[in-house]
């Protein structure tokens, strides 16, 4: 039996002129920011609640999440 692997495609939405990955909870988005910092050396990511849906996004720089 041959295993078939599929590339994971995260849910995204349009914010302005870019597509951003959607996270279901604030905690999930904050964890993604910490992983990006640890794995890729990306510092200073913040999270915010999307104004177009019931999910969260990452942003460059801290924000006061709604």
C-alpha positions as CSV (number, residue, x, y, z in Angstrom):
1,X,0.0,0.0,0.0
2,X,1.4,3.4,-1.0
3,X,0.9,6.4,1.3
4,X,-0.2,9.6,-0.3
5,X,0.8,12.8,1.5
6,X,-0.9,16.0,0.8
7,X,0.5,19.4,1.5
8,X,-1.4,21.2,4.3
9,X,-3.2,24.3,3.0
10,X,-4.2,26.6,5.9
11,X,-7.5,28.5,5.7
12,X,-6.9,32.1,4.5
13,X,-8.9,35.3,4.0
14,X,-8.2,38.5,2.2
15,X,-7.1,41.5,4.4
16,X,-6.5,44.5,2.2
17,X,-4.5,43.3,-0.8
18,X,-3.0,40.2,0.9
19,X,-4.2,36.8,2.0
20,X,-3.5,36.0,5.7
21,X,-3.7,32.7,7.5
22,X,-6.7,32.3,9.7
23,X,-6.3,31.0,13.3
24,X,-9.5,29.8,15.1
25,X,-8.4,31.3,18.5
26,X,-6.2,33.9,19.9
27,X,-4.2,31.2,21.7
28,X,-3.6,29.4,18.4
29,X,-2.4,32.6,16.8
30,X,-0.1,33.4,19.7
31,X,1.4,29.9,19.5
32,X,2.0,30.4,15.8
33,X,3.8,33.6,16.5
34,X,6.0,31.9,19.1
35,X,6.8,29.0,16.6
36,X,7.7,31.6,13.9
37,X,10.1,33.3,16.4
38,X,11.7,30.0,17.5
39,X,11.9,28.2,14.1
40,X,12.5,31.2,11.8
41,X,13.9,34.0,14.0
42,X,10.9,36.3,13.2
43,X,10.5,38.6,16.2
44,X,7.8,41.1,17.1
45,X,4.7,39.3,15.7
46,X,1.4,40.3,17.3
47,X,-2.1,38.9,16.9
48,X,-5.4,40.6,16.1
49,X,-9.0,39.5,15.6
50,X,-10.1,39.8,12.0
51,X,-12.7,42.3,11.2
52,X,-14.1,40.2,8.4
53,X,-14.6,36.9,10.2
54,X,-14.5,35.1,13.5
55,X,-10.8,34.3,13.5
56,X,-7.4,35.7,14.3
57,X,-4.3,36.8,12.2
58,X,-0.6,37.5,12.8
59,X,0.7,41.0,12.3
60,X,4.2,42.6,12.3
61,X,4.2,44.4,15.6
62,X,2.2,44.3,18.8
63,X,-1.5,45.2,18.7
64,X,-4.2,45.4,21.3
65,X,-6.4,42.5,20.2
66,X,-10.1,43.2,20.1
